[in-house]
């Protein structure tokens, strides 16, 4: 259609009232959902678990019917090989990836009505913006309607097609069959890929993670089974959230399911457990906390950059993207070795009290070093910044105590459900929450800061070598320091396991 060219045509714009001609018109579009939203069924499988789980305990046919796709370390189907899909049309569609969007078919009349409806809405907004009657835009509106309709009639037959496969009744029936036998999840670090997993194995893996055995539900060092109901938790959380001026909405009165995605880059395959949901009792406060912690991180980075300019020692290793790695490498005169590490147990091993105490010290330090001492945070606007004396509609004032209260609430109030049972996470960072990546990142950044600060006077050589380090949440790149894994035991808590993911490389 190229609506932009039609709107910006000189002959069209000339019919706009003078007040409206200087406005830049921006076009936005609503897209169909990607195919992954239909094909991923882990949430639906967990929701239906209480009525179908026993069937899968007794009818697993991985070894007989799907032996080609059985992953031997697990003894069940756990594969990313789409040859397991027996319906050719669906297989070809899935090969395009979970983020692929099918092209829907719309009649000519439907296309015209949708665009004209949007145009009418825009005319109303424009008249309000310019404080002019809508009638003053009528001539411009009529010209636009004519040109749009002409364009649609001109291109419709040539360009209008559909590639909708999922609406095919035969495909839909096969998808239902697939969902009845397998759980389909995204592949960790490759979210456009599908992992097809035996339902029995999927459920049994979660049971093992939560401490559920054939003898009973006992929990473990990470998850503690609780006897309270979802309503009890909602009432408890609602009471606290009111103190932070957050009203727990009815849509968020939900406890997330614990699910897992497939880590197929590991050998053998591993599992990333996630306690996340688009709607839950901690969703609203987690969003606001994540915005506040983002400001804390930016303040911390500025603070450490000042130290770096004065001393040449980097106290802040955290990066936001790969370009920062490239920039650091380009400034390094000699690269003799390069190693990469990752934390294999970052989210489920750290004591909550340890995380809370470390981040409290960091948050207090950053508030004390800010000129504002208060953050303005808006969950609806998805923005946060330091308070400068001017209040804005829709923004809440977060003092240091209020932000720490929000942090502790998120850390100590993570619940998950599975097969009618509710568990409270009593160890580790809640995986899947909006604030979780910032909690993990900032806690590690604080550990690194404390180590450098305590050693900068004693051994200046080591801390300067470590200034080349880059860390993206739980992945660390170490330049010109062989054997960082051993030193890391002095930097991070003993509960964390740091694994080397590449061998050392030495250049002549």
N, C-alpha and C positions, 0 to 999 in steps of 0.2 A: 504493500500500500504506500509506504513512504509518506505517512501523514505529515511529517515535519515539512517536507517540500511543499505540500499543498497549503499548509497554514502559513508558511513563510513567503509564499508567492506574493510578489509586489502588488499584483492586481487584486489579491484577496485582502491583504493587510490594509490597502488603501480604503476599504470600507469600514475599518475599525474607527470608533471615535478617537479623537486626538489623544485623550488621556490614556488610552489603552495601547497605543502603538509602541511605546517604549518598553513594555513588559516582554520578557523573554518567556516563551511558552515551552514548558518541559513536558515530555511524553513519558509515561510509565505504563507497564503492561503487567497483567496477572497471568502467570504461567500455570499450566496443568501440573499436577503432582508428578514427580519422577516415578518410574516403575517400581523402585525399591519400596515405596510406601505400601504398595499392594502385595509385593512378593515377600518382604520381610514379615515373619509371623511370630517372632519370639514373644512379643507382648501378648498376642492373642492366645498362644500356646500356654503361657503361664497363667493367664486369666482362666482358661478352661481346665487347668491341671487337675483340680479337685474331682472332676467327674471322669477323666479319661486316663489318669496316670496308671492305675492298676492294669488296664488293658495292655499298656506298652511294656509293663514288666514281664508279661507272659507271652507276647507275640512278636518279639524282635526277630526279624528275618534277615538281618544284615549279612550273616555268614552264608545264607543259602541263595537269596534273591539278588543281593547287591554285593557279592564278594569282591568284585573288581574294584569297588570304591571303598572297601573297608580299610581304615588306617590302622595298621597292625599294632602300633603302640597302645591304641585305645580299644581295639577289638570291635569297633563299630564304624559305621559310615561317618566320616568326618573329612569332607573333601571340598575342593574348589573346582573340581573337574566337572564342567557342565555337560559332559557326555552322559551323566546320570539322568539328565532330563530326556525323557523318551519322546516328548512332543516336539517335533522339529521346529514349528513356528515359534514356540515359546523359547526353545534353546537359542535360536537366532536372535530373538529379542533380548534375552538375558546376556548374550555376548556383547551387547552394546553398553552394558554396565548399569548399575543400580540407579545412577543419576540421569539416565536417558529419559527423555519425555516423548511420549507418543504424540503424533499430530492428530488432533481430533477432526472430525468432519462437521462442518456447519453449513446450513443452507445459505443461499445468497441473502434471503430475507433476514435471517438471524444475524448475519454479520452486519448488515445495514442497521438493524434495530439497536444492536449493542453499541456501535460507534455513535449513532445519532443520540442515544440516551446519554452517553458520556459527554457528548458535545453540549447537550442541553444543560447538564449539571455544570459544565465549565462556564457556559454563558452566564449562568446565575452567579457563580463565584466571581467572575470577572466584573459583572455589573456592581456587585457589592464592594469589590476592591476599588473600583473607580468611582463609587458613589454616584452611579448613573442608572437611570431606569433600564430594564432589560430591553424595552422596545427600541432603544438607541442602538442595539446590537443586532436587530432583526435582519437588516439587509446583509450584513456580514455573515450572519448565521445561514441565511438562505443560499448565498453564493457557495459557502462551504459545503452545505448539504448536497447541492447539485454536483459539485466537483467530486465529492467523496463517492456518491452513487455512480457517477460516470466511471470513476476509476475501478470500482468493484465490478461493474458489468464488463469492463474492458479486460480485466485480468482473471476473472473468476474461473472460467473454463480451463485456462492454461495452467493456473497455479494451484487450484483447489484440489487437494488429494488428502487421503487419510492413511496412516499406517497403524491404526489401532488394532493391536493383537489381543490385548487383555479383555476386550469386550466381545471377542469371538466366543460364543457359548461353548464350543468344544474345548477351547483353551481354558476358559473359566472352570470348566468341570475338571480338567486335568490339574489346574492349580489347587483346587479343593482336595483332590486326591494327594497331591504332593504335600500339602499342609497337614493332612491327616497322618502322614507317616514321618515327616521330617520337620526340623526347625531350621529356618533359613535366617541367617544373620549376616551383618557386614563383616568383612575381614579387617582386623586391626591394622592400621597404617595403610590400608588400601580399601577405603570405604566404598569404592565403586565396584568392588568385587563381591560375589556371593559365596558364602560357605553353607553347604548343605550338611546337616548333622542329624544323626539318629535321635529321635525324641527321647528314647529311654536313656541313652548316654547323656544327652543334654540335661535331663532332669537329675540323673544320678550325680552328675558333676556338681550341680548346685547343692544337692543334699550333702555331699561330702564337704563342700565349702562352708556350709552353715552348721555342720555338726549334727546331721540327721542320720540315724542308723535304723536298721530293722527293729532294734530294741526300743527306740524312742528318740525324741528330740531333745538333745542335751546341750547343743551349742558348743562353743569352743572359746579360744582366747580372743577371738575377734568379734563373734556374734553371740549375743545372749538372748535366748528365747524369753519372751515376756507374756504375761497372761492378760494384759490390758487389751481392750478393743480399739479399733480404729477411731470410734467416737470418743473414747477416753483420751486418746492422743490428740485428737483435733481440739478438744476442749482445753486441754493443758497448753497446747501450742497457741491457741487463739488468745488465751489470757495473757501470755507473755508478749505476743506480737502487738497487742494493744498498747503496751508500754512503749513500744517503738513507733507508735502511730501507724501500724499496719493492720488492716482488717483482713482476717483470713476469709477469703471468698469461698463460696460453696463449691466452686469448681476445683479448688485446691485442697479440699478436705479428702485427701487421698494419700495412702502410703505406697511408695513405689515398689515394684517387683524387683527382685535381684535377678539380673540376666547376665549372660556373658557373650563376648565376641571372640572370634577365633584368631589367635596369634600364630599365623602360619609362617611368619618369618623366623620362628623359633624351631629348634630341632631337639626333641620332638615338639609338635604343636603344643602351645600353652593356651591359657584362657585369661581374658581380661574381664573381671567381674565389675559390673556397673550397677550402682543403686541410684539410677537417675530416672526422672519422669518429667514430662512437660508440665504436669500439674501435680503438686504435692504440698504438704503443710509447710515445708521449708523453702519452697520455690521463691516466694516473694522476697523473703529476707535474704536469701542466697544471692539473688540478683543485685540487691542494694549493697550487700557486703562485697561482692565482686567488683562493683564500681568503686567502692571506697578503697579496697586493697590495690586496685589499679593505680589510684592516685598515690597511695603509699609507695608503691613500686617506683613510680616516676620520680617522686621526691627522693627516694633512697638512691636511685641512679644518679640524680643530679648531685646529691651530697657526696657520693663516692667519686664522681668525675672531678669534683673540686680537689679531693685528696690526690687523685691520679695526676692532675696537672701540677701539683706541688711536689709530689714525691716520685712519680713514675711507677707507682705500685697500684695495681688494680685490686680494689676491694669488692668489686661487683662483677661477677662472671655471667650473670643471666643475660640472655639475648632474646630478641623477639622474632628474628628471621635469619635466614642463611646469609643475607647480604652483610650482616654484621661480622660473620665469620670471614667472609671474603675480604672485608675491609681490614680486619685484624691480621690476616695472613699477608695481605699486600704490604703492611707496614713492618712486617717481620723480616729482618735482614737475612737471617739464616734459619732454615728449617731442617734440623737433623733427625727429628723423630716426630711421629704423630700417632697418638693412641686415642681410641674412643671407648667410653664406658657407659653403662646404663645401670640404673637402680632396678633390680628385679622385684623388689618387695617394698616399693615406696609407700603405697597407699594403705596397706593393711598390717603394718608392723609397728609403726611409731606409737608410743603411748600418747593418748590425747592430752594429758597434762603437760608432757614435754613440748608438744606443738604449741599449746596455748601459752605456756610461759615464755617460749622463745619469741613468738610473734607479738606478745604483749610488750616485751622490751623493745622490739623494733618499732611498733606502732607508736609507743610513747616517745621514743627518740625522734621519730619523724614529725610528730605533732609539735614537739618542743623546738625543732629546727625550722618549722614553717612560720611565716609571718602571720598566718591567719588563726591557727589553733582550732579551726573548725572546718569540717567538710560540708559542702552542699551536695546532696545526692537525690537523684530522681530516677526511680525504677521505670516509670512510664516513658521518660525522655531518654533513658539509657545513657545518662551523662552524670558526671561528678566533677567538682572542682573545689579548690580552696576558697573559703568564704572571705570576701573583701569588704564586708560591711553592707553590701546590697543583697537583699533577699529576692528570690525569684519564685513566681507562682509554680507550684507543683514540686518544689525542692524542699527536702528536709535537712535540718541542721544536725550533723553528726559530730558531737564532741568526742574526745578520745575515749571517755568512759562508755559512751553509747556504741562506738564502733567495736570496742572490746566485748561488750555485752552481746552484740550481734555475732561476733566471731565465736564466742563460747557457746552460744545457742546452736549455731550450725554444727560445731564440732561434737557437742555432747547430746544432740537430739536427732541423730540419724536412725531412722527405722526402715526396715524392708519387710516385705511379706513374700511368702512362698507356700503354696498349697494350703492356705488357711492358717498358717502359722505366722506370727509377727516376731521379728528379731530386732534388737537394738545393737548397733555397732558400738563396741566399747573400746576398740583399738584402731588407730589409723585414721587417715583422712577419708571422709565420705566420697567415694568415687562416683562421679557423674553429676555432682552439683555444680551450679554456675560458678561458685566461689572456689571450688576444689583446686583447679589449676593454679590460681593465685596463692592459695594457702600452701600448696606444695612448693611452688617456686620461691616464694618469699621465705619460707622456713629454711630451705637449703641455702638461699642467699644470705640469711642471717648467720647460719653455721659457718659459711665461708668467710663472711666479714669478721666474725669473732676470731677465727683461726688466724687470718692475716693480721688483724689488729694486735693479737697477743704475740705474734712472731716477727713482726716488722722490725723490731729493735734488736732481737736476738740473732736472727739469721736473715739478713737482708737479701742474700743471694737466692735462697729458695723462694721467698715471696715474690721476688722480681721475675723468676722463671715462671711461677704460677700465674703471673699477670697475663700470660698468653692464653689462659684457659677460657673456654666458652661453654656455657651450659644452657641447653634448651629444656626446661623442666627437669626430666630425669635422664637426659642424655648429655654426656660431657665429652668435649674434645680437648685433649691435652697436647700441647705443642712443646717440644724440646724438654720433656721431663719423663724419662722412662721409669716405670714402676710406680705410677701415681696410685695404683690400687692399694699399695701398702700404706702410703702416706694418708690416703683418704680415711683410714681408720682413726686418725687423729683429728680429722675435720668434722666428720659426720657421726651421729649417734651409733652405738654398736648394733642397734636393731636393724639398721639398713644394710642390705647386701649389694655391693657394687661389683658388677661383672664386667670384665673386659670383652668388648665386642669386636675388636680388630687387633691384629698383631702389630707390633712396632714396625715402623718403616724408617729406614735410615738412608739418607742420600749422600753420595760421595761429594 
